[in-house]
Amino acid sequence: MAVEDTSLSGLAGRYALALLDLADDKKELDSVAQDLRGLRGIIAESEDLRRLIRSPLFTRQQQARAMAAVLDRAGIGELTRRFVLLVAQNRRLFALTRMIDAYLAELARRRGEVTARVTSARALTDGQHRALDAALRAEVGAKVKIEVKVDPGLIGGLVVRVGSRMIDNSLRSKLQRLQLAMKGAG
């Protein structure tokens, strides 16, 4: 399993820390975080965009023009836009998702928040979201920021990841465990 480095010591961390300090000075921490979450989602959904930011075959001008179009279409704020275009100009787009993760992780750390990444088979209702928030807050003992992703392949249930801890209570996993148990019993 690959480990995502969201520390502030590497290249991505230095860029993230610079953006964090600038956003803090301009009182735009939350709007930049929202922009970055949206941008991370766009990158995750588009194979073409991932290829653009990873490939050294595109020139810095091509990358900057393409990223400017993506940022405009997504309605990304000016500070985040300038940051991403600087990253493109410096030929560091390959590290953009790590920069985003490092920014969000450091912002959460400074606020005493823990991020829970939740994958569910269907979108959570407001009531389910509140119940999950209360349960995670009681378990973790800190403010919890919940990031929800929908994966219909789970069939039902949830997969919750908080830091290095993972709770897999999905129907797919339960069926897989049952199948393994049945093979062993035969």
N, C-alpha and C positions, 0 to 999 in steps of 0.2 A: 504494500500500500504506500503510495506517495504521500509525503508529508508536505503540507503547504507552509512555507516559511513566511509568517506574517510579523517576524521580528523587525525591529527598526534599524538593525545593523547593516543589512545588505543594501544593494542598489534600490530595490523597491521600497524598503523602509526609509531610506534617506529622502526619496521623492515624496513619500507619504507624509513624513514628518514636516517637510517644507510646506506642503499643501495644508496640513493641519495647522501649523503656526500662522500661515497667511489667512486661512479661513477664520481662525480664532481672532486675529487682529481686526478682521473686517466684520466680525460677528455673524458669520455665515456657516458655522459648523454644521448645523442641521440641514440647510439647503444644499450644501456640498455633499453631505452624506446621502441625501435623497437622490441627488443627481448621479452619484457614483453607484448607488444600488440599481438605479434605472439603467445606467450604462452597462453594468455587469450583467443584467438580465438580457439586454440587447446582444451583447457579445455571446452569451451562452446560447441564444436562440439562432444565431446566424453563423453557419459554417464559412460563408464567404468573408464575413468580417473577421472571424478568427484567423483565416488564412491570410488576410491583409495585414493583420497586426503581427503575425508571426514570421511572415516571409521576408527574407532579405532581398528578394528579387524586385520588390517595389521600391521606387525612389522615395526619399523623404517628402518630396513635393506631392507625389501620388498618394502617399499615406496621409499627408496633412489635408489634401483636398477631399479625400474620401471621408476622413474623420470629421472634417468640418460639416460635410453634408449630413452625416449621421447625427452629429450633435445638434444641428439646426432642426432636423426632422424630429428629434426627441425632445426639443425644447429645453436643452441643458443650459443652466445659468452661465453668466459671463465668466466668473472665476473658474469654474470647472472647465469651461470651454478653453480658456487661455491655458490652463494647466495641461489638458490633453493635447492641445496643439503644440505646446512646448515639448512635451514628451515625444510627439511625432517628429518635431524638428531635430531633437537630439538623438533620433533613431533608437528610442527605448520603448516603443509600443509593445514589443514582445513581453515586457514586464508589466504592462498596464493592469492586468487583472490582479497580479500580486500587489501592486501599488494600492489598488482599490481595497483589497482585503486587509492590507496593513493599516490603511487609513481608518477603516471601520473598526478594526480590532483595537487600535490605540485609542480611538474616540470612546469606545465602550469601556476600555480599561480605565481611562481617566474619569469616567462617570460612574465607575463601580458597577457596570452592567455586565451581565453574562449573556452571550448569544446562544440561543437554542435554534438549531436548524431542524425543522420538522418537515417530514415528507408524509403526505397523506394521500389516500386513494381518491378523495374528493375534497373540494374546497371546504374549509371549516366554517361553520356558522359562527355568528358573534358569540353565542352562548358557549359553544365548544372552545372557541378561542380564549374566552375569559376563564373557563374551567381549566384549560391547559396552562394558562398563565399562572393561575393560583396554585396549581399542583407543582409546577416547576419552581415557582418562587419559594414554596414550602420546602421542596427537596434541596434546592441549591442554596437558599438563604441569602439571596441577593436579587437585585432588579434583573429581570430577564427580558431580553429583546428577542422576540420570536420571529424567525424568518420561515415562512411556509412555502413549500413547493408541492405541487400536485403531481403524482405519478399513478395513473390508473392501473398500472401493472401490479401495484401492491394488492389489488382486489379489495382490501378493506384494512382497517387499523392504521397504525402510525409507526414511523421510524423517527426517533428523537435523538439528536446528537447535541450534547452539551460538552464543549471542549473535547477531550479524548474519550469521554463516556458515550456509549451508544446503547439505546434501548430499542430493540426491534420487536415490536408487537404487531407486525403486519400479518395479515392472513396468508400472504404468499410464503413468508418464512415459517409460519405454523404448519402449513401444508408440506413444505419441504422437510421439516423436522419429523412430521408424521410419516412421510414417505420413507425417510431414512430408518425410522423405528420399525416400520413394517418390513423393510428389507432385512433388518437384523433379526426379526422374530421368525422369519421364514426359514 
